[in-house]
Amino acid sequence: VLYDSNEVTLDKMAEYTQSEDIIKRYEAYGWETYEIDGHDLAVVEETIAAAKASNNGKPKFIKCNTIIGKGMEETEGTNAAHGEAGVPYVDKARAAIGLPE
């Protein structure tokens, strides 16, 4: 499982609505866990490869720490990046991170 952890919910920052440690939760379930920078694609690829290579019989859980709305300075890191609030900034953000139109 790749789990996107951006610390934001639809209506406010996750610190106000969530108190669990997701890594500890999945470790308690018996999963093998990893925690990485979800924006570093090389690290994502390496971690997926390591998880696939691990033959301990446990399911794998990869927590990818990310910043919601990365590249949209107007909403980056806030719940405003969810839904329609971020729409006016999508094209600018795509260009900023080098994605084609």
A tleap script that builds the chain and sets N, CA, C and O, in Angstrom:
source leaprc.protein.ff14SB
mol = sequence {
  NVAL LEU TYR ASP SER ASN GLU VAL THR LEU
  ASP LYS MET ALA GLU TYR THR GLN SER GLU
  ASP ILE ILE LYS ARG TYR GLU ALA TYR GLY
  TRP GLU THR TYR GLU ILE ASP GLY HIE ASP
  LEU ALA VAL VAL GLU GLU THR ILE ALA ALA
  ALA LYS ALA SER ASN ASN GLY LYS PRO LYS
  PHE ILE LYS CYS ASN THR ILE ILE GLY LYS
  GLY MET GLU GLU THR GLU GLY THR ASN ALA
  ALA HIE GLY GLU ALA GLY VAL PRO TYR VAL
  ASP LYS ALA ARG ALA ALA ILE GLY LEU PRO
  CGLU
}
set mol.1.N position { 0.842 -1.178 0.000 }
set mol.1.CA position { 0.000 0.000 0.000 }
set mol.1.C position { 0.885 1.239 0.000 }
set mol.1.O position { 1.811 1.348 0.804 }
set mol.2.N position { 0.598 2.173 -0.906 }
set mol.2.CA position { 1.215 3.496 -0.876 }
set mol.2.C position { 0.187 4.432 -0.244 }
set mol.2.O position { -0.913 4.598 -0.771 }
set mol.3.N position { 0.544 5.041 0.883 }
set mol.3.CA position { -0.366 5.895 1.649 }
set mol.3.C position { 0.123 7.334 1.556 }
set mol.3.O position { 1.224 7.654 2.006 }
set mol.4.N position { -0.698 8.198 0.970 }
set mol.4.CA position { -0.342 9.617 0.827 }
set mol.4.C position { -0.681 10.336 2.122 }
set mol.4.O position { -1.849 10.429 2.501 }
set mol.5.N position { 0.326 10.837 2.791 }
set mol.5.CA position { 0.134 11.547 4.058 }
set mol.5.C position { 0.503 13.008 3.861 }
set mol.5.O position { 1.676 13.377 3.916 }
set mol.6.N position { -0.514 13.839 3.630 }
set mol.6.CA position { -0.252 15.252 3.380 }
set mol.6.C position { -0.675 16.158 4.535 }
set mol.6.O position { -0.647 17.383 4.414 }
set mol.7.N position { -1.067 15.546 5.656 }
set mol.7.CA position { -1.408 16.279 6.879 }
set mol.7.C position { -2.596 17.222 6.733 }
set mol.7.O position { -2.736 18.171 7.504 }
set mol.8.N position { -3.458 16.962 5.738 }
set mol.8.CA position { -4.610 17.824 5.495 }
set mol.8.C position { -5.856 16.963 5.307 }
set mol.8.O position { -5.799 15.896 4.697 }
set mol.9.N position { -6.981 17.438 5.839 }
set mol.9.CA position { -8.273 16.820 5.559 }
set mol.9.C position { -9.080 17.797 4.715 }
set mol.9.O position { -8.602 18.888 4.404 }
set mol.10.N position { -10.277 17.422 4.347 }
set mol.10.CA position { -11.078 18.298 3.487 }
set mol.10.C position { -11.386 19.648 4.120 }
set mol.10.O position { -11.470 20.654 3.416 }
set mol.11.N position { -11.554 19.682 5.441 }
set mol.11.CA position { -11.992 20.936 6.046 }
set mol.11.C position { -10.965 21.647 6.913 }
set mol.11.O position { -11.159 22.813 7.254 }
set mol.12.N position { -9.874 20.974 7.280 }
set mol.12.CA position { -8.832 21.655 8.058 }
set mol.12.C position { -7.581 20.799 8.145 }
set mol.12.O position { -7.538 19.696 7.600 }
set mol.13.N position { -6.586 21.292 8.814 }
set mol.13.CA position { -5.332 20.558 8.969 }
set mol.13.C position { -5.577 19.298 9.809 }
set mol.13.O position { -6.356 19.328 10.762 }
set mol.14.N position { -4.920 18.210 9.457 }
set mol.14.CA position { -5.140 16.917 10.105 }
set mol.14.C position { -4.838 16.945 11.599 }
set mol.14.O position { -5.408 16.156 12.353 }
set mol.15.N position { -3.960 17.830 12.038 }
set mol.15.CA position { -3.633 17.886 13.469 }
set mol.15.C position { -4.870 18.152 14.329 }
set mol.15.O position { -4.877 17.827 15.516 }
set mol.16.N position { -5.917 18.740 13.741 }
set mol.16.CA position { -7.150 19.033 14.470 }
set mol.16.C position { -8.159 17.896 14.409 }
set mol.16.O position { -9.091 17.856 15.213 }
set mol.17.N position { -7.990 16.980 13.479 }
set mol.17.CA position { -8.999 15.940 13.271 }
set mol.17.C position { -8.473 14.513 13.415 }
set mol.17.O position { -9.262 13.571 13.488 }
set mol.18.N position { -7.156 14.343 13.456 }
set mol.18.CA position { -6.582 12.998 13.534 }
set mol.18.C position { -5.485 12.963 14.583 }
set mol.18.O position { -4.678 13.887 14.693 }
set mol.19.N position { -5.468 11.886 15.350 }
set mol.19.CA position { -4.441 11.783 16.383 }
set mol.19.C position { -3.647 10.485 16.309 }
set mol.19.O position { -2.757 10.259 17.129 }
set mol.20.N position { -3.955 9.638 15.348 }
set mol.20.CA position { -3.276 8.351 15.293 }
set mol.20.C position { -1.898 8.444 14.654 }
set mol.20.O position { -1.624 9.348 13.864 }
set mol.21.N position { -1.049 7.511 15.004 }
set mol.21.CA position { 0.241 7.330 14.343 }
set mol.21.C position { 0.033 6.186 13.365 }
set mol.21.O position { 0.008 5.022 13.766 }
set mol.22.N position { -0.113 6.501 12.101 }
set mol.22.CA position { -0.468 5.510 11.095 }
set mol.22.C position { 0.586 4.410 10.963 }
set mol.22.O position { 0.245 3.257 10.698 }
set mol.23.N position { 1.848 4.753 11.145 }
set mol.23.CA position { 2.913 3.737 11.084 }
set mol.23.C position { 2.733 2.729 12.226 }
set mol.23.O position { 2.773 1.520 11.997 }
set mol.24.N position { 2.538 3.216 13.436 }
set mol.24.CA position { 2.336 2.308 14.582 }
set mol.24.C position { 1.092 1.452 14.391 }
set mol.24.O position { 1.071 0.282 14.770 }
set mol.25.N position { 0.060 2.038 13.803 }
set mol.25.CA position { -1.170 1.286 13.558 }
set mol.25.C position { -0.902 0.089 12.652 }
set mol.25.O position { -1.323 -1.027 12.954 }
set mol.26.N position { -0.202 0.321 11.543 }
set mol.26.CA position { 0.050 -0.781 10.614 }
set mol.26.C position { 1.089 -1.759 11.148 }
set mol.26.O position { 1.030 -2.949 10.839 }
set mol.27.N position { 2.024 -1.283 11.932 }
set mol.27.CA position { 2.957 -2.210 12.582 }
set mol.27.C position { 2.197 -3.128 13.543 }
set mol.27.O position { 2.498 -4.317 13.642 }
set mol.28.N position { 1.214 -2.570 14.245 }
set mol.28.CA position { 0.398 -3.370 15.153 }
set mol.28.C position { -0.419 -4.423 14.396 }
set mol.28.O position { -0.721 -5.484 14.942 }
set mol.29.N position { -0.769 -4.133 13.160 }
set mol.29.CA position { -1.475 -5.104 12.319 }
set mol.29.C position { -0.535 -6.195 11.813 }
set mol.29.O position { -0.985 -7.202 11.268 }
set mol.30.N position { 0.770 -5.993 11.993 }
set mol.30.CA position { 1.741 -6.978 11.537 }
set mol.30.C position { 2.339 -6.691 10.176 }
set mol.30.O position { 2.973 -7.560 9.578 }
set mol.31.N position { 2.140 -5.459 9.674 }
set mol.31.CA position { 2.665 -5.085 8.370 }
set mol.31.C position { 4.118 -4.635 8.494 }
set mol.31.O position { 4.549 -4.186 9.557 }
set mol.32.N position { 4.857 -4.757 7.415 }
set mol.32.CA position { 6.188 -4.150 7.311 }
set mol.32.C position { 5.978 -2.711 6.844 }
set mol.32.O position { 5.304 -2.483 5.839 }
set mol.33.N position { 6.539 -1.748 7.552 }
set mol.33.CA position { 6.260 -0.339 7.233 }
set mol.33.C position { 7.516 0.406 6.805 }
set mol.33.O position { 8.640 0.087 7.194 }
set mol.34.N position { 7.264 1.403 5.994 }
set mol.34.CA position { 8.303 2.316 5.517 }
set mol.34.C position { 7.725 3.726 5.597 }
set mol.34.O position { 6.513 3.907 5.478 }
set mol.35.N position { 8.578 4.719 5.795 }
set mol.35.CA position { 8.146 6.117 5.770 }
set mol.35.C position { 9.136 6.889 4.920 }
set mol.35.O position { 10.341 6.864 5.172 }
set mol.36.N position { 8.614 7.580 3.902 }
set mol.36.CA position { 9.494 8.227 2.929 }
set mol.36.C position { 8.981 9.604 2.526 }
set mol.36.O position { 7.862 9.995 2.858 }
set mol.37.N position { 9.829 10.327 1.802 }
set mol.37.CA position { 9.439 11.582 1.166 }
set mol.37.C position { 8.724 11.215 -0.132 }
set mol.37.O position { 9.352 10.743 -1.080 }
set mol.38.N position { 7.428 11.429 -0.172 }
set mol.38.CA position { 6.639 11.053 -1.330 }
set mol.38.C position { 6.882 11.900 -2.563 }
set mol.38.O position { 6.393 11.572 -3.644 }
set mol.39.N position { 7.629 12.987 -2.419 }
set mol.39.CA position { 7.955 13.820 -3.574 }
set mol.39.C position { 9.258 13.403 -4.242 }
set mol.39.O position { 9.559 13.853 -5.347 }
set mol.40.N position { 10.027 12.554 -3.587 }
set mol.40.CA position { 11.309 12.092 -4.132 }
set mol.40.C position { 11.062 10.785 -4.886 }
set mol.40.O position { 11.050 9.706 -4.292 }
set mol.41.N position { 10.867 10.894 -6.189 }
set mol.41.CA position { 10.477 9.729 -6.980 }
set mol.41.C position { 11.525 8.620 -6.967 }
set mol.41.O position { 11.181 7.442 -7.065 }
set mol.42.N position { 12.795 8.985 -6.848 }
set mol.42.CA position { 13.832 7.959 -6.756 }
set mol.42.C position { 13.671 7.154 -5.463 }
set mol.42.O position { 13.817 5.932 -5.466 }
set mol.43.N position { 13.374 7.835 -4.375 }
set mol.43.CA position { 13.163 7.159 -3.090 }
set mol.43.C position { 11.898 6.298 -3.145 }
set mol.43.O position { 11.879 5.191 -2.606 }
set mol.44.N position { 10.852 6.796 -3.787 }
set mol.44.CA position { 9.624 6.009 -3.938 }
set mol.44.C position { 9.942 4.716 -4.684 }
set mol.44.O position { 9.552 3.630 -4.256 }
set mol.45.N position { 10.649 4.841 -5.794 }
set mol.45.CA position { 11.000 3.665 -6.590 }
set mol.45.C position { 11.874 2.685 -5.803 }
set mol.45.O position { 11.643 1.477 -5.836 }
set mol.46.N position { 12.875 3.209 -5.099 }
set mol.46.CA position { 13.767 2.357 -4.299 }
set mol.46.C position { 12.999 1.635 -3.194 }
set mol.46.O position { 13.247 0.459 -2.928 }
set mol.47.N position { 12.074 2.334 -2.558 }
set mol.47.CA position { 11.322 1.743 -1.453 }
set mol.47.C position { 10.363 0.669 -1.958 }
set mol.47.O position { 10.204 -0.369 -1.315 }
set mol.48.N position { 9.734 0.904 -3.083 }
set mol.48.CA position { 8.871 -0.119 -3.671 }
set mol.48.C position { 9.693 -1.363 -4.005 }
set mol.48.O position { 9.258 -2.487 -3.756 }
set mol.49.N position { 10.875 -1.156 -4.564 }
set mol.49.CA position { 11.745 -2.292 -4.893 }
set mol.49.C position { 12.154 -3.049 -3.630 }
set mol.49.O position { 12.162 -4.280 -3.614 }
set mol.50.N position { 12.493 -2.306 -2.571 }
set mol.50.CA position { 12.885 -2.950 -1.302 }
set mol.50.C position { 11.711 -3.734 -0.716 }
set mol.50.O position { 11.888 -4.839 -0.204 }
set mol.51.N position { 10.519 -3.159 -0.795 }
set mol.51.CA position { 9.339 -3.843 -0.266 }
set mol.51.C position { 9.061 -5.130 -1.050 }
set mol.51.O position { 8.735 -6.164 -0.466 }
set mol.52.N position { 9.193 -5.055 -2.371 }
set mol.52.CA position { 8.981 -6.245 -3.197 }
set mol.52.C position { 10.026 -7.319 -2.911 }
set mol.52.O position { 9.727 -8.512 -2.968 }
set mol.53.N position { 11.252 -6.896 -2.601 }
set mol.53.CA position { 12.347 -7.833 -2.355 }
set mol.53.C position { 12.269 -8.478 -0.974 }
set mol.53.O position { 12.871 -9.525 -0.738 }
set mol.54.N position { 11.542 -7.866 -0.084 }
set mol.54.CA position { 11.415 -8.391 1.275 }
set mol.54.C position { 10.489 -9.609 1.256 }
set mol.54.O position { 9.321 -9.508 0.881 }
set mol.55.N position { 11.014 -10.726 1.655 }
set mol.55.CA position { 10.255 -11.985 1.598 }
set mol.55.C position { 9.869 -12.485 2.979 }
set mol.55.O position { 9.926 -13.685 3.245 }
set mol.56.N position { 9.473 -11.565 3.866 }
set mol.56.CA position { 9.134 -11.977 5.224 }
set mol.56.C position { 7.668 -12.372 5.385 }
set mol.56.O position { 7.234 -12.697 6.490 }
set mol.57.N position { 6.906 -12.346 4.297 }
set mol.57.CA position { 5.514 -12.760 4.354 }
set mol.57.C position { 4.551 -11.700 4.853 }
set mol.57.O position { 3.343 -11.931 4.902 }
set mol.58.N position { 5.072 -10.544 5.223 }
set mol.58.CA position { 4.205 -9.479 5.733 }
set mol.58.C position { 3.731 -8.591 4.590 }
set mol.58.O position { 4.466 -8.365 3.629 }
set mol.59.N position { 2.499 -8.087 4.694 }
set mol.59.CA position { 2.084 -7.068 3.731 }
set mol.59.C position { 2.915 -5.806 3.947 }
set mol.59.O position { 3.464 -5.597 5.029 }
set mol.60.N position { 3.005 -4.975 2.926 }
set mol.60.CA position { 3.863 -3.779 2.989 }
set mol.60.C position { 3.026 -2.507 3.003 }
set mol.60.O position { 2.023 -2.403 2.297 }
set mol.61.N position { 3.446 -1.548 3.811 }
set mol.61.CA position { 2.776 -0.250 3.949 }
set mol.61.C position { 3.833 0.835 3.814 }
set mol.61.O position { 4.771 0.896 4.609 }
set mol.62.N position { 3.685 1.689 2.813 }
set mol.62.CA position { 4.649 2.772 2.577 }
set mol.62.C position { 3.940 4.104 2.787 }
set mol.62.O position { 3.073 4.486 2.001 }
set mol.63.N position { 4.313 4.800 3.843 }
set mol.63.CA position { 3.756 6.124 4.115 }
set mol.63.C position { 4.585 7.147 3.348 }
set mol.63.O position { 5.778 7.322 3.598 }
set mol.64.N position { 3.922 7.820 2.407 }
set mol.64.CA position { 4.585 8.820 1.570 }
set mol.64.C position { 4.214 10.205 2.093 }
set mol.64.O position { 3.094 10.671 1.884 }
set mol.65.N position { 5.145 10.858 2.769 }
set mol.65.CA position { 4.893 12.204 3.287 }
set mol.65.C position { 4.960 13.190 2.134 }
set mol.65.O position { 5.975 13.295 1.445 }
set mol.66.N position { 3.863 13.913 1.932 }
set mol.66.CA position { 3.775 14.852 0.826 }
set mol.66.C position { 3.215 16.186 1.296 }
set mol.66.O position { 2.720 16.313 2.416 }
set mol.67.N position { 3.302 17.160 0.431 }
set mol.67.CA position { 2.704 18.474 0.674 }
set mol.67.C position { 1.575 18.626 -0.333 }
set mol.67.O position { 1.807 18.642 -1.542 }
set mol.68.N position { 0.366 18.735 0.165 }
set mol.68.CA position { -0.779 18.868 -0.735 }
set mol.68.C position { -0.667 20.173 -1.519 }
set mol.68.O position { -0.287 21.210 -0.976 }
set mol.69.N position { -1.001 20.103 -2.786 }
set mol.69.CA position { -0.962 21.299 -3.627 }
set mol.69.C position { 0.440 21.786 -3.924 }
set mol.69.O position { 0.637 22.958 -4.248 }
set mol.70.N position { 1.419 20.897 -3.818 }
set mol.70.CA position { 2.809 21.303 -4.050 }
set mol.70.C position { 2.929 21.990 -5.411 }
set mol.70.O position { 2.492 21.458 -6.431 }
set mol.71.N position { 3.517 23.160 -5.406 }
set mol.71.CA position { 3.678 23.929 -6.626 }
set mol.71.C position { 2.610 24.991 -6.821 }
set mol.71.O position { 2.742 25.854 -7.688 }
set mol.72.N position { 1.551 24.932 -6.017 }
set mol.72.CA position { 0.499 25.962 -6.082 }
set mol.72.C position { 0.674 26.856 -4.859 }
set mol.72.O position { 0.026 26.651 -3.832 }
set mol.73.N position { 1.544 27.838 -4.975 }
set mol.73.CA position { 1.904 28.638 -3.804 }
set mol.73.C position { 0.701 29.240 -3.091 }
set mol.73.O position { 0.760 29.492 -1.887 }
set mol.74.N position { -0.380 29.472 -3.812 }
set mol.74.CA position { -1.565 30.082 -3.217 }
set mol.74.C position { -2.285 29.143 -2.242 }
set mol.74.O position { -2.950 29.602 -1.313 }
set mol.75.N position { -2.153 27.836 -2.452 }
set mol.75.CA position { -2.864 26.875 -1.609 }
set mol.75.C position { -1.964 25.766 -1.055 }
set mol.75.O position { -2.432 24.917 -0.297 }
set mol.76.N position { -0.704 25.765 -1.417 }
set mol.76.CA position { 0.218 24.693 -1.015 }
set mol.76.C position { 0.193 24.468 0.491 }
set mol.76.O position { 0.312 25.406 1.279 }
set mol.77.N position { 0.034 23.194 0.875 }
set mol.77.CA position { 0.085 22.827 2.283 }
set mol.77.C position { -1.161 23.154 3.087 }
set mol.77.O position { -1.142 23.063 4.314 }
set mol.78.N position { -2.242 23.533 2.419 }
set mol.78.CA position { -3.475 23.888 3.133 }
set mol.78.C position { -4.647 23.070 2.604 }
set mol.78.O position { -4.572 22.483 1.525 }
set mol.79.N position { -5.729 23.039 3.375 }
set mol.79.CA position { -6.908 22.311 2.919 }
set mol.79.C position { -7.558 22.983 1.707 }
set mol.79.O position { -8.394 22.371 1.043 }
set mol.80.N position { -7.191 24.214 1.412 }
set mol.80.CA position { -7.721 24.902 0.232 }
set mol.80.C position { -7.267 24.223 -1.061 }
set mol.80.O position { -7.862 24.449 -2.115 }
set mol.81.N position { -6.231 23.401 -0.996 }
set mol.81.CA position { -5.755 22.696 -2.185 }
set mol.81.C position { -6.708 21.570 -2.587 }
set mol.81.O position { -6.634 21.076 -3.712 }
set mol.82.N position { -7.605 21.157 -1.680 }
set mol.82.CA position { -8.620 20.154 -2.004 }
set mol.82.C position { -9.698 20.775 -2.873 }
set mol.82.O position { -10.083 21.925 -2.660 }
set mol.83.N position { -10.176 20.042 -3.827 }
set mol.83.CA position { -11.343 20.453 -4.589 }
set mol.83.C position { -11.147 21.690 -5.439 }
set mol.83.O position { -10.061 21.946 -5.959 }
set mol.84.N position { -12.208 22.445 -5.568 }
set mol.84.CA position { -12.246 23.557 -6.505 }
set mol.84.C position { -11.358 24.736 -6.139 }
set mol.84.O position { -10.999 25.522 -7.016 }
set mol.85.N position { -10.997 24.881 -4.887 }
set mol.85.CA position { -10.199 26.043 -4.484 }
set mol.85.C position { -8.855 26.105 -5.204 }
set mol.85.O position { -8.344 27.194 -5.465 }
set mol.86.N position { -8.280 24.954 -5.526 }
set mol.86.CA position { -6.984 24.928 -6.192 }
set mol.86.C position { -7.043 24.977 -7.706 }
set mol.86.O position { -6.017 25.170 -8.358 }
set mol.87.N position { -8.222 24.805 -8.274 }
set mol.87.CA position { -8.371 24.727 -9.732 }
set mol.87.C position { -7.743 25.902 -10.482 }
set mol.87.O position { -7.077 25.674 -11.492 }
set mol.88.N position { -7.923 27.142 -10.038 }
set mol.88.CA position { -7.338 28.256 -10.807 }
set mol.88.C position { -5.810 28.223 -10.895 }
set mol.88.O position { -5.224 28.930 -11.716 }
set mol.89.N position { -5.169 27.420 -10.068 }
set mol.89.CA position { -3.708 27.418 -10.000 }
set mol.89.C position { -3.067 26.174 -10.609 }
set mol.89.O position { -1.842 26.049 -10.610 }
set mol.90.N position { -3.871 25.265 -11.121 }
set mol.90.CA position { -3.362 23.986 -11.621 }
set mol.90.C position { -2.377 24.164 -12.776 }
set mol.90.O position { -1.292 23.583 -12.751 }
set mol.91.N position { -2.734 24.947 -13.777 }
set mol.91.CA position { -1.848 25.104 -14.936 }
set mol.91.C position { -0.503 25.693 -14.535 }
set mol.91.O position { 0.543 25.231 -14.992 }
set mol.92.N position { -0.531 26.698 -13.693 }
set mol.92.CA position { 0.713 27.320 -13.206 }
set mol.92.C position { 1.559 26.287 -12.439 }
set mol.92.O position { 2.777 26.226 -12.604 }
set mol.93.N position { 0.909 25.496 -11.618 }
set mol.93.CA position { 1.625 24.479 -10.826 }
set mol.93.C position { 2.221 23.405 -11.729 }
set mol.93.O position { 3.363 22.991 -11.528 }
set mol.94.N position { 1.459 22.951 -12.722 }
set mol.94.CA position { 1.973 21.944 -13.658 }
set mol.94.C position { 3.229 22.449 -14.347 }
set mol.94.O position { 4.208 21.714 -14.479 }
set mol.95.N position { 3.204 23.687 -14.781 }
set mol.95.CA position { 4.367 24.282 -15.445 }
set mol.95.C position { 5.537 24.384 -14.484 }
set mol.95.O position { 6.681 24.144 -14.867 }
set mol.96.N position { 5.258 24.739 -13.241 }
set mol.96.CA position { 6.314 24.920 -12.240 }
set mol.96.C position { 7.064 23.631 -11.937 }
set mol.96.O position { 8.255 23.657 -11.626 }
set mol.97.N position { 6.359 22.493 -12.029 }
set mol.97.CA position { 7.052 21.234 -11.747 }
set mol.97.C position { 7.422 20.470 -13.017 }
set mol.97.O position { 7.847 19.317 -12.955 }
set mol.98.N position { 7.255 21.130 -14.180 }
set mol.98.CA position { 7.740 20.563 -15.427 }
set mol.98.C position { 6.841 19.565 -16.115 }
set mol.98.O position { 7.312 18.801 -16.958 }
set mol.99.N position { 5.545 19.542 -15.783 }
set mol.99.CA position { 4.623 18.634 -16.455 }
set mol.99.C position { 4.152 19.255 -17.766 }
set mol.99.O position { 3.988 20.471 -17.861 }
set mol.100.N position { 3.939 18.423 -18.766 }
set mol.100.CA position { 3.463 18.962 -20.048 }
set mol.100.C position { 2.019 19.450 -19.945 }
set mol.100.O position { 1.276 19.044 -19.051 }
set mol.101.N position { 1.638 20.316 -20.860 }
set mol.101.CA position { 0.268 20.833 -20.872 }
set mol.101.C position { -0.712 19.782 -21.318 }
set mol.101.O position { -1.913 20.046 -21.387 }
savepdb mol mol.pdb
quit
